[in-house]
Amino acid sequence: MGQYFNDAVQSSEIGSQEVSNIKSQIQSIDLENNGLKDLSDLQSQLIDAALSIENEMISVEEKFSSGKNEIESLEQKVKKTRS
């Protein structure tokens, strides 16, 4: 379960950095000089980042669910050995 948690934290850090980079790019766009193309490029990056974060969230949820099931299974085994 600890490894699942570590994976989730690491993924969160990577996602946060990606969002921070995109935020910086948004702040630096000059709308008067070729801003439309920059916005279009940024739109693609935002979509990619959102999909990546969404997929990672699904993966983390599945790992946590799997870990929870393993813990519940082990708890049942411990209860049976105590009986």
Summary of the structure (lengths in Angstrom):
residues: 83
radius of gyration: 20.7
end to end distance: 26.1
largest distance: 75.5
contacts: 188
relative contact order: 0.13
helix: 90%
strand: 0%
